[in-house]
């Protein structure tokens, strides 16, 4: 159940979660949330280049080797240098299955509504040229289990498509990654080994809205109308919403002989660095760290302006389980804030 007196209050779950996560970090930075349904083709930008100007191109030093003074206050995004307006993201698959993932990046325009939003008003074009969709102040639209409110921008990777139109089986994957080749991982065609340089969001969320190609895979129940201006009932908890799946080459759910039917689905609690996984609270996202935060002492669910995120998908159906999407995070200096969960046995 979620209460809401009007459309703004229906987004209170996301607002409260962000506030909690920000305060659990070393300082209370954060923002509220807002994004809307995809309109048009959002993919004019081709990722995977490594020009060395927008984010660290390497995976960084070991945790704790950062130098300099760490501050946690908010910095006006309009005063940020160009390299800190991006984050570099890489994704790879080390499982023997295809992975179909649903990635949403949400960024808030710095404004009276979002006084700690990550986006300078004059940088909207930077985001829309990448593929973010802009939402005007006061607009409110449902996306899956969430109600989101402008002014903001969002990027829904490849509209959740498994394969691009006209692609041969196992090729030209959109929001999917092919199986590892033995011990050699397969990198995402967009978020390559070099990493795609992405205008920095406030939130990173893996969530299947239950529409388009994701509809057939959806298992969890969404709130029927998360933007209704009344008491809203229904839907599974935020930490149990569908995030990504193991599938075969025809995009059918791949089960597990170890864990049984339905085990091809993964949820935010299976993702390293979500509040669900590392804070024990219903915060299914990963959150932009306060402007002055550095790697040393960073909260477990934060990433950084000007930094880098390396994601790795696994398939280890163990009981008890450990995160099956793990991350390694560095800050703008290249210092490592978070390393892959040690149970994943990933060293590179």
C-alpha positions as YAML, in Angstrom:
chain: A
units: angstrom
residues:
- id: 1
  name: UNK
  ca: [0.00, 0.00, 0.00]
- id: 2
  name: UNK
  ca: [1.17, 3.51, -0.76]
- id: 3
  name: UNK
  ca: [-0.68, 6.71, 0.23]
- id: 4
  name: UNK
  ca: [-0.92, 9.81, -1.93]
- id: 5
  name: UNK
  ca: [-2.98, 12.99, -1.63]
- id: 6
  name: UNK
  ca: [-2.07, 14.08, -5.14]
- id: 7
  name: UNK
  ca: [0.33, 13.17, -7.93]
- id: 8
  name: UNK
  ca: [3.34, 14.59, -6.14]
- id: 9
  name: UNK
  ca: [2.63, 12.54, -3.05]
- id: 10
  name: UNK
  ca: [2.35, 9.36, -5.11]
- id: 11
  name: UNK
  ca: [6.06, 9.73, -5.75]
- id: 12
  name: UNK
  ca: [6.70, 9.91, -2.00]
- id: 13
  name: UNK
  ca: [8.10, 6.36, -1.91]
- id: 14
  name: UNK
  ca: [10.93, 7.36, -4.20]
- id: 15
  name: UNK
  ca: [11.50, 10.67, -2.44]
- id: 16
  name: UNK
  ca: [11.64, 9.08, 1.01]
- id: 17
  name: UNK
  ca: [13.91, 6.29, -0.20]
- id: 18
  name: UNK
  ca: [16.34, 8.77, -1.67]
- id: 19
  name: UNK
  ca: [16.35, 10.88, 1.47]
- id: 20
  name: UNK
  ca: [17.02, 7.82, 3.62]
- id: 21
  name: UNK
  ca: [19.80, 6.55, 1.38]
- id: 22
  name: UNK
  ca: [21.40, 9.97, 1.18]
- id: 23
  name: UNK
  ca: [21.45, 10.33, 4.95]
- id: 24
  name: UNK
  ca: [22.93, 6.87, 5.33]
- id: 25
  name: UNK
  ca: [25.79, 8.11, 3.16]
- id: 26
  name: UNK
  ca: [28.34, 10.49, 4.62]
- id: 27
  name: UNK
  ca: [26.07, 13.48, 4.22]
- id: 28
  name: UNK
  ca: [22.46, 14.00, 3.23]
- id: 29
  name: UNK
  ca: [22.68, 14.65, -0.50]
- id: 30
  name: UNK
  ca: [20.00, 13.36, -2.82]
- id: 31
  name: UNK
  ca: [17.04, 14.17, -5.01]
- id: 32
  name: UNK
  ca: [13.46, 13.21, -5.72]
- id: 33
  name: UNK
  ca: [12.32, 11.11, -8.66]
- id: 34
  name: UNK
  ca: [10.57, 11.59, -11.97]
- id: 35
  name: UNK
  ca: [10.39, 10.08, -15.44]
- id: 36
  name: UNK
  ca: [7.75, 9.19, -18.01]
- id: 37
  name: UNK
  ca: [6.97, 6.72, -20.77]
- id: 38
  name: UNK
  ca: [9.27, 6.52, -23.74]
- id: 39
  name: UNK
  ca: [8.29, 8.66, -26.74]
- id: 40
  name: UNK
  ca: [10.10, 8.23, -30.02]
- id: 41
  name: UNK
  ca: [13.53, 6.77, -30.72]
- id: 42
  name: UNK
  ca: [15.94, 7.57, -27.85]
- id: 43
  name: UNK
  ca: [19.13, 6.09, -29.31]
- id: 44
  name: UNK
  ca: [20.96, 8.65, -31.47]
- id: 45
  name: UNK
  ca: [24.11, 8.30, -29.34]
- id: 46
  name: UNK
  ca: [26.45, 5.40, -29.98]
- id: 47
  name: UNK
  ca: [28.20, 4.30, -26.79]
- id: 48
  name: UNK
  ca: [31.40, 2.44, -26.18]
- id: 49
  name: UNK
  ca: [33.94, 5.06, -27.17]
- id: 50
  name: UNK
  ca: [36.86, 5.76, -24.88]
- id: 51
  name: UNK
  ca: [38.17, 9.24, -25.56]
- id: 52
  name: UNK
  ca: [39.42, 9.69, -22.01]
- id: 53
  name: UNK
  ca: [37.64, 13.01, -21.53]
- id: 54
  name: UNK
  ca: [34.41, 12.16, -19.75]
- id: 55
  name: UNK
  ca: [35.12, 9.52, -17.14]
- id: 56
  name: UNK
  ca: [37.88, 7.18, -15.96]
- id: 57
  name: UNK
  ca: [38.62, 4.61, -18.63]
- id: 58
  name: UNK
  ca: [40.24, 2.21, -16.20]
- id: 59
  name: UNK
  ca: [38.86, 0.31, -13.24]
- id: 60
  name: UNK
  ca: [40.78, 2.23, -10.60]
- id: 61
  name: UNK
  ca: [43.00, 1.67, -7.61]
- id: 62
  name: UNK
  ca: [42.16, -0.42, -4.58]
- id: 63
  name: UNK
  ca: [39.73, 0.84, -1.98]
- id: 64
  name: UNK
  ca: [41.18, 3.31, 0.49]
- id: 65
  name: UNK
  ca: [43.99, 4.71, -1.65]
- id: 66
  name: UNK
  ca: [42.18, 7.94, -2.47]
- id: 67
  name: UNK
  ca: [43.89, 11.15, -1.43]
- id: 68
  name: UNK
  ca: [42.69, 14.65, -0.65]
- id: 69
  name: UNK
  ca: [39.90, 16.05, 1.46]
- id: 70
  name: UNK
  ca: [36.47, 14.45, 1.29]
- id: 71
  name: UNK
  ca: [33.48, 16.74, 1.55]
- id: 72
  name: UNK
  ca: [29.85, 15.80, 1.36]
- id: 73
  name: UNK
  ca: [28.01, 19.04, 0.58]
- id: 74
  name: UNK
  ca: [25.99, 19.79, -2.54]
- id: 75
  name: UNK
  ca: [27.63, 21.52, -5.51]
- id: 76
  name: UNK
  ca: [25.58, 23.43, -8.08]
- id: 77
  name: UNK
  ca: [25.62, 21.17, -11.18]
- id: 78
  name: UNK
  ca: [26.08, 24.26, -13.38]
- id: 79
  name: UNK
  ca: [29.52, 24.76, -11.80]
- id: 80
  name: UNK
  ca: [30.67, 21.18, -12.36]
- id: 81
  name: UNK
  ca: [33.47, 20.71, -14.91]
- id: 82
  name: UNK
  ca: [32.57, 18.81, -18.08]
- id: 83
  name: UNK
  ca: [34.22, 15.54, -17.04]
- id: 84
  name: UNK
  ca: [32.03, 15.38, -13.92]
- id: 85
  name: UNK
  ca: [28.83, 15.61, -15.95]
- id: 86
  name: UNK
  ca: [29.25, 11.98, -17.05]
- id: 87
  name: UNK
  ca: [29.73, 8.50, -15.68]
- id: 88
  name: UNK
  ca: [31.26, 5.65, -17.68]
- id: 89
  name: UNK
  ca: [29.34, 2.35, -17.63]
- id: 90
  name: UNK
  ca: [30.45, -1.11, -18.77]
- id: 91
  name: UNK
  ca: [28.43, -4.36, -18.65]
- id: 92
  name: UNK
  ca: [29.45, -7.94, -19.20]
- id: 93
  name: UNK
  ca: [27.88, -11.37, -18.91]
- id: 94
  name: UNK
  ca: [29.77, -14.24, -17.27]
- id: 95
  name: UNK
  ca: [26.83, -16.64, -17.25]
- id: 96
  name: UNK
  ca: [26.03, -19.33, -19.82]
- id: 97
  name: UNK
  ca: [22.61, -17.78, -20.54]
- id: 98
  name: UNK
  ca: [21.47, -14.72, -22.43]
- id: 99
  name: UNK
  ca: [20.63, -11.88, -20.03]
- id: 100
  name: UNK
  ca: [17.66, -9.60, -20.76]
- id: 101
  name: UNK
  ca: [17.88, -6.51, -18.57]
- id: 102
  name: UNK
  ca: [15.71, -3.41, -18.12]
- id: 103
  name: UNK
  ca: [17.83, -0.36, -17.32]
- id: 104
  name: UNK
  ca: [16.38, 3.05, -16.46]
- id: 105
  name: UNK
  ca: [18.54, 6.11, -15.70]
- id: 106
  name: UNK
  ca: [16.74, 8.98, -13.98]
- id: 107
  name: UNK
  ca: [18.11, 12.52, -13.66]
- id: 108
  name: UNK
  ca: [16.48, 15.53, -11.98]
- id: 109
  name: UNK
  ca: [16.75, 19.11, -13.14]
- id: 110
  name: UNK
  ca: [18.18, 21.35, -10.46]
- id: 111
  name: UNK
  ca: [15.18, 23.51, -9.51]
- id: 112
  name: UNK
  ca: [12.91, 24.58, -6.69]
- id: 113
  name: UNK
  ca: [11.26, 21.16, -6.98]
- id: 114
  name: UNK
  ca: [14.61, 19.32, -6.87]
- id: 115
  name: UNK
  ca: [17.13, 21.63, -5.16]
- id: 116
  name: UNK
  ca: [19.82, 18.92, -5.29]
- id: 117
  name: UNK
  ca: [19.04, 17.64, -8.79]
- id: 118
  name: UNK
  ca: [22.05, 16.55, -10.83]
- id: 119
  name: UNK
  ca: [21.17, 18.39, -14.04]
- id: 120
  name: UNK
  ca: [21.93, 22.02, -14.78]
- id: 121
  name: UNK
  ca: [19.00, 23.54, -16.70]
- id: 122
  name: UNK
  ca: [21.34, 24.60, -19.50]
- id: 123
  name: UNK
  ca: [22.59, 20.99, -19.86]
- id: 124
  name: UNK
  ca: [19.24, 19.50, -20.89]
- id: 125
  name: UNK
  ca: [20.51, 19.21, -24.49]
- id: 126
  name: UNK
  ca: [23.49, 17.18, -23.26]
- id: 127
  name: UNK
  ca: [21.04, 14.62, -21.90]
- id: 128
  name: UNK
  ca: [18.52, 14.63, -24.75]
- id: 129
  name: UNK
  ca: [21.28, 14.24, -27.35]
- id: 130
  name: UNK
  ca: [22.34, 11.05, -25.58]
- id: 131
  name: UNK
  ca: [18.80, 9.69, -25.58]
- id: 132
  name: UNK
  ca: [17.20, 10.91, -22.36]
- id: 133
  name: UNK
  ca: [13.59, 12.07, -22.63]
- id: 134
  name: UNK
  ca: [12.69, 15.36, -20.96]
- id: 135
  name: UNK
  ca: [9.71, 15.74, -18.60]
- id: 136
  name: UNK
  ca: [8.25, 19.15, -17.84]
- id: 137
  name: UNK
  ca: [7.70, 20.42, -14.32]
- id: 138
  name: UNK
  ca: [4.41, 19.20, -12.86]
- id: 139
  name: UNK
  ca: [3.94, 16.31, -15.28]
- id: 140
  name: UNK
  ca: [3.43, 12.90, -13.72]
- id: 141
  name: UNK
  ca: [3.45, 9.54, -15.50]
- id: 142
  name: UNK
  ca: [3.43, 5.91, -14.33]
- id: 143
  name: UNK
  ca: [6.28, 3.60, -15.30]
- id: 144
  name: UNK
  ca: [5.79, 0.04, -14.10]
- id: 145
  name: UNK
  ca: [5.48, 0.12, -10.32]
- id: 146
  name: UNK
  ca: [6.44, 3.79, -9.94]
- id: 147
  name: UNK
  ca: [4.94, 7.25, -10.28]
- id: 148
  name: UNK
  ca: [7.43, 9.88, -11.37]
- id: 149
  name: UNK
  ca: [7.19, 13.66, -11.53]
- id: 150
  name: UNK
  ca: [9.04, 16.38, -13.50]
- id: 151
  name: UNK
  ca: [11.15, 18.39, -14.03]
- id: 152
  name: UNK
  ca: [13.44, 15.54, -14.94]
- id: 153
  name: UNK
  ca: [14.91, 13.39, -17.68]
- id: 154
  name: UNK
  ca: [15.02, 9.64, -18.08]
- id: 155
  name: UNK
  ca: [16.71, 7.09, -20.31]
- id: 156
  name: UNK
  ca: [15.08, 3.66, -20.79]
- id: 157
  name: UNK
  ca: [17.74, 1.60, -22.50]
- id: 158
  name: UNK
  ca: [16.61, 0.38, -25.94]
- id: 159
  name: UNK
  ca: [12.99, 0.51, -24.79]
- id: 160
  name: UNK
  ca: [13.54, -2.88, -23.16]
- id: 161
  name: UNK
  ca: [13.95, -4.67, -26.49]
- id: 162
  name: UNK
  ca: [15.68, -8.04, -26.43]
- id: 163
  name: UNK
  ca: [17.00, -7.82, -30.00]
- id: 164
  name: UNK
  ca: [17.18, -5.02, -32.51]
- id: 165
  name: UNK
  ca: [14.86, -5.26, -35.51]
- id: 166
  name: UNK
  ca: [16.34, -7.40, -38.25]
- id: 167
  name: UNK
  ca: [19.02, -8.87, -36.04]
- id: 168
  name: UNK
  ca: [19.98, -12.52, -36.44]
- id: 169
  name: UNK
  ca: [19.54, -14.85, -33.48]
- id: 170
  name: UNK
  ca: [22.08, -14.04, -30.81]
- id: 171
  name: UNK
  ca: [23.26, -10.92, -32.65]
- id: 172
  name: UNK
  ca: [22.44, -7.21, -32.61]
- id: 173
  name: UNK
  ca: [21.15, -7.47, -29.08]
- id: 174
  name: UNK
  ca: [19.55, -4.35, -27.63]
- id: 175
  name: UNK
  ca: [18.81, -4.55, -23.88]
- id: 176
  name: UNK
  ca: [20.42, -7.97, -23.69]
- id: 177
  name: UNK
  ca: [23.84, -9.59, -23.54]
- id: 178
  name: UNK
  ca: [24.79, -12.90, -25.10]
- id: 179
  name: UNK
  ca: [26.22, -15.84, -23.10]
- id: 180
  name: UNK
  ca: [29.83, -16.02, -22.02]
- id: 181
  name: UNK
  ca: [32.06, -18.09, -24.27]
- id: 182
  name: UNK
  ca: [33.43, -20.56, -21.79]
- id: 183
  name: UNK
  ca: [35.58, -18.59, -19.35]
- id: 184
  name: UNK
  ca: [35.52, -15.52, -21.61]
- id: 185
  name: UNK
  ca: [32.77, -13.04, -20.74]
- id: 186
  name: UNK
  ca: [30.61, -11.36, -23.38]
- id: 187
  name: UNK
  ca: [30.38, -7.57, -23.25]
- id: 188
  name: UNK
  ca: [27.26, -5.58, -23.97]
- id: 189
  name: UNK
  ca: [27.19, -4.13, -27.50]
- id: 190
  name: UNK
  ca: [26.50, -0.64, -26.09]
- id: 191
  name: UNK
  ca: [28.08, -0.68, -22.62]
- id: 192
  name: UNK
  ca: [31.32, -2.15, -23.94]
- id: 193
  name: UNK
  ca: [34.58, -3.05, -22.19]
- id: 194
  name: UNK
  ca: [35.73, 0.55, -22.72]
- id: 195
  name: UNK
  ca: [32.47, 1.77, -21.24]
- id: 196
  name: UNK
  ca: [29.79, 4.07, -22.63]
- id: 197
  name: UNK
  ca: [29.97, 7.64, -21.41]
- id: 198
  name: UNK
  ca: [26.55, 8.53, -20.00]
- id: 199
  name: UNK
  ca: [25.26, 11.90, -18.75]
- id: 200
  name: UNK
  ca: [25.19, 11.31, -15.02]
- id: 201
  name: UNK
  ca: [21.82, 10.30, -13.51]
- id: 202
  name: UNK
  ca: [20.59, 10.66, -9.94]
- id: 203
  name: UNK
  ca: [19.31, 7.07, -9.89]
- id: 204
  name: UNK
  ca: [20.13, 3.82, -11.66]
- id: 205
  name: UNK
  ca: [17.19, 1.44, -11.62]
- id: 206
  name: UNK
  ca: [16.79, -2.03, -13.14]
- id: 207
  name: UNK
  ca: [13.02, -2.44, -13.55]
- id: 208
  name: UNK
  ca: [10.76, -4.14, -16.10]
- id: 209
  name: UNK
  ca: [7.70, -1.90, -16.51]
- id: 210
  name: UNK
  ca: [5.68, -4.82, -17.85]
- id: 211
  name: UNK
  ca: [5.08, -3.32, -21.27]
- id: 212
  name: UNK
  ca: [6.49, -3.94, -24.73]
- id: 213
  name: UNK
  ca: [8.80, -6.93, -25.05]
- id: 214
  name: UNK
  ca: [9.07, -7.14, -21.29]
- id: 215
  name: UNK
  ca: [5.40, -7.96, -20.85]
- id: 216
  name: UNK
  ca: [5.78, -11.67, -21.55]
- id: 217
  name: UNK
  ca: [8.60, -12.01, -19.03]
- id: 218
  name: UNK
  ca: [7.00, -10.05, -16.18]
- id: 219
  name: UNK
  ca: [6.35, -12.07, -13.00]
- id: 220
  name: UNK
  ca: [5.93, -9.50, -10.23]
- id: 221
  name: UNK
  ca: [2.72, -7.47, -9.91]
- id: 222
  name: UNK
  ca: [2.79, -3.72, -10.46]
- id: 223
  name: UNK
  ca: [0.65, -1.22, -8.60]
- id: 224
  name: UNK
  ca: [-2.44, -0.81, -10.81]
- id: 225
  name: UNK
  ca: [-2.20, 3.01, -10.93]
- id: 226
  name: UNK
  ca: [0.76, 4.40, -9.01]
- id: 227
  name: UNK
  ca: [-0.11, 7.97, -10.02]
- id: 228
  name: UNK
  ca: [-3.70, 7.90, -8.78]
- id: 229
  name: UNK
  ca: [-4.50, 10.76, -6.40]
- id: 230
  name: UNK
  ca: [-5.82, 8.41, -3.76]
- id: 231
  name: UNK
  ca: [-4.80, 5.41, -1.68]
- id: 232
  name: UNK
  ca: [-3.16, 2.95, -4.03]
- id: 233
  name: UNK
  ca: [-3.28, -0.76, -3.24]
- id: 234
  name: UNK
  ca: [-1.63, -3.70, -4.93]
- id: 235
  name: UNK
  ca: [1.69, -4.64, -6.43]
- id: 236
  name: UNK
  ca: [4.63, -6.52, -5.04]
- id: 237
  name: UNK
  ca: [7.22, -4.81, -2.79]
- id: 238
  name: UNK
  ca: [9.87, -2.67, -4.47]
- id: 239
  name: UNK
  ca: [12.65, -5.14, -3.66]
- id: 240
  name: UNK
  ca: [10.71, -7.96, -5.34]
- id: 241
  name: UNK
  ca: [10.05, -6.22, -8.66]
- id: 242
  name: UNK
  ca: [11.51, -7.80, -11.83]
- id: 243
  name: UNK
  ca: [14.92, -6.36, -12.77]
- id: 244
  name: UNK
  ca: [16.56, -8.77, -15.26]
- id: 245
  name: UNK
  ca: [16.19, -12.33, -16.55]
- id: 246
  name: UNK
  ca: [18.16, -15.30, -17.81]
- id: 247
  name: UNK
  ca: [16.67, -16.28, -21.17]
- id: 248
  name: UNK
  ca: [17.36, -18.49, -24.16]
- id: 249
  name: UNK
  ca: [18.06, -17.29, -27.70]
- id: 250
  name: UNK
  ca: [14.32, -16.82, -28.31]
- id: 251
  name: UNK
  ca: [13.88, -14.64, -25.20]
- id: 252
  name: UNK
  ca: [12.08, -17.33, -23.19]
- id: 253
  name: UNK
  ca: [12.80, -17.53, -19.47]
- id: 254
  name: UNK
  ca: [15.60, -19.96, -18.63]
- id: 255
  name: UNK
  ca: [14.91, -21.81, -15.40]
- id: 256
  name: UNK
  ca: [17.29, -23.53, -13.04]
- id: 257
  name: UNK
  ca: [17.52, -27.17, -12.07]
- id: 258
  name: UNK
  ca: [18.84, -26.01, -8.69]
- id: 259
  name: UNK
  ca: [16.18, -23.46, -7.79]
- id: 260
  name: UNK
  ca: [13.22, -24.49, -9.94]
- id: 261
  name: UNK
  ca: [10.60, -22.75, -12.05]
- id: 262
  name: UNK
  ca: [10.79, -18.96, -12.07]
- id: 263
  name: UNK
  ca: [14.40, -18.81, -10.93]
- id: 264
  name: UNK
  ca: [15.37, -17.20, -14.23]
- id: 265
  name: UNK
  ca: [14.06, -13.92, -12.81]
- id: 266
  name: UNK
  ca: [16.19, -11.58, -10.72]
- id: 267
  name: UNK
  ca: [15.05, -8.68, -8.51]
- id: 268
  name: UNK
  ca: [16.71, -5.61, -6.87]
- id: 269
  name: UNK
  ca: [17.66, -7.71, -3.86]
- id: 270
  name: UNK
  ca: [19.88, -9.72, -6.24]
- id: 271
  name: UNK
  ca: [21.78, -6.62, -7.38]
- id: 272
  name: UNK
  ca: [24.87, -5.49, -5.50]
- id: 273
  name: UNK
  ca: [24.65, -1.85, -4.44]
- id: 274
  name: UNK
  ca: [20.90, -1.43, -4.20]
- id: 275
  name: UNK
  ca: [19.42, -0.44, -0.86]
- id: 276
  name: UNK
  ca: [17.54, -3.73, -0.98]
- id: 277
  name: UNK
  ca: [20.83, -5.65, -1.08]
- id: 278
  name: UNK
  ca: [23.21, -3.69, 1.13]
- id: 279
  name: UNK
  ca: [21.13, -1.42, 3.38]
- id: 280
  name: UNK
  ca: [18.21, -3.70, 4.22]
- id: 281
  name: UNK
  ca: [15.68, -1.03, 3.19]
- id: 282
  name: UNK
  ca: [13.20, -0.82, 0.29]
- id: 283
  name: UNK
  ca: [15.43, 1.27, -1.94]
- id: 284
  name: UNK
  ca: [15.72, -0.64, -5.24]
- id: 285
  name: UNK
  ca: [18.07, 1.85, -6.92]
- id: 286
  name: UNK
  ca: [21.71, 2.82, -6.92]
- id: 287
  name: UNK
  ca: [22.17, 6.50, -6.07]
- id: 288
  name: UNK
  ca: [24.48, 9.33, -7.12]
- id: 289
  name: UNK
  ca: [26.81, 10.20, -4.25]
- id: 290
  name: UNK
  ca: [26.82, 13.74, -2.80]
- id: 291
  name: UNK
  ca: [28.90, 16.08, -4.97]
- id: 292
  name: UNK
  ca: [31.94, 16.19, -2.67]
- id: 293
  name: UNK
  ca: [31.96, 12.52, -1.68]
- id: 294
  name: UNK
  ca: [35.04, 10.49, -2.60]
- id: 295
  name: UNK
  ca: [35.63, 6.76, -2.73]
- id: 296
  name: UNK
  ca: [36.86, 6.43, 0.84]
- id: 297
  name: UNK
  ca: [33.95, 5.91, 3.20]
- id: 298
  name: UNK
  ca: [31.29, 5.97, 0.47]
- id: 299
  name: UNK
  ca: [27.89, 4.46, 1.19]
- id: 300
  name: UNK
  ca: [27.42, 0.97, -0.29]
- id: 301
  name: UNK
  ca: [24.71, 2.06, -2.76]
- id: 302
  name: UNK
  ca: [26.42, 5.08, -4.35]
- id: 303
  name: UNK
  ca: [28.24, 5.88, -7.59]
- id: 304
  name: UNK
  ca: [30.10, 9.05, -8.57]
- id: 305
  name: UNK
  ca: [30.17, 12.01, -10.92]
- id: 306
  name: UNK
  ca: [33.05, 11.56, -13.34]
- id: 307
  name: UNK
  ca: [33.52, 7.97, -12.18]
- id: 308
  name: UNK
  ca: [33.06, 4.53, -13.64]
- id: 309
  name: UNK
  ca: [30.78, 1.53, -13.02]
- id: 310
  name: UNK
  ca: [31.63, -1.98, -14.21]
- id: 311
  name: UNK
  ca: [28.65, -4.33, -14.04]
- id: 312
  name: UNK
  ca: [28.95, -8.13, -14.28]
- id: 313
  name: UNK
  ca: [26.04, -10.55, -14.64]
- id: 314
  name: UNK
  ca: [26.54, -14.00, -13.06]
- id: 315
  name: UNK
  ca: [24.53, -17.20, -12.76]
- id: 316
  name: UNK
  ca: [25.34, -18.97, -9.51]
- id: 317
  name: UNK
  ca: [22.15, -20.63, -8.25]
- id: 318
  name: UNK
  ca: [23.37, -21.17, -4.72]
- id: 319
  name: UNK
  ca: [21.45, -21.35, -1.46]
- id: 320
  name: UNK
  ca: [21.91, -19.03, 0.34]
- id: 321
  name: UNK
  ca: [22.24, -16.76, -2.68]
- id: 322
  name: UNK
  ca: [24.54, -13.80, -3.26]
- id: 323
  name: UNK
  ca: [24.12, -10.90, -5.73]
- id: 324
  name: UNK
  ca: [23.93, -12.04, -9.35]
- id: 325
  name: UNK
  ca: [24.56, -8.57, -10.80]
- id: 326
  name: UNK
  ca: [27.67, -7.20, -9.16]
- id: 327
  name: UNK
  ca: [29.48, -3.90, -9.63]
- id: 328
  name: UNK
  ca: [32.83, -2.22, -9.22]
- id: 329
  name: UNK
  ca: [32.72, 1.55, -8.75]
- id: 330
  name: UNK
  ca: [35.40, 4.22, -8.92]
- id: 331
  name: UNK
  ca: [35.22, 7.96, -8.31]
- id: 332
  name: UNK
  ca: [36.43, 10.76, -10.60]
- id: 333
  name: UNK
  ca: [40.02, 10.35, -9.39]
- id: 334
  name: UNK
  ca: [40.05, 6.64, -10.26]
- id: 335
  name: UNK
  ca: [39.98, 5.56, -6.62]
- id: 336
  name: UNK
  ca: [37.88, 2.45, -6.04]
- id: 337
  name: UNK
  ca: [34.81, 2.84, -3.84]
- id: 338
  name: UNK
  ca: [33.19, -0.58, -4.26]
- id: 339
  name: UNK
  ca: [34.62, -3.84, -5.50]
- id: 340
  name: UNK
  ca: [32.82, -6.90, -6.84]
- id: 341
  name: UNK
  ca: [31.14, -8.96, -4.13]
- id: 342
  name: UNK
  ca: [33.94, -11.32, -3.00]
- id: 343
  name: UNK
  ca: [31.63, -14.34, -3.35]
- id: 344
  name: UNK
  ca: [31.53, -13.70, -7.10]
- id: 345
  name: UNK
  ca: [35.25, -14.59, -7.35]
- id: 346
  name: UNK
  ca: [35.87, -11.88, -9.97]
- id: 347
  name: UNK
  ca: [39.35, -10.39, -9.94]
- id: 348
  name: UNK
  ca: [39.42, -8.37, -13.18]
...
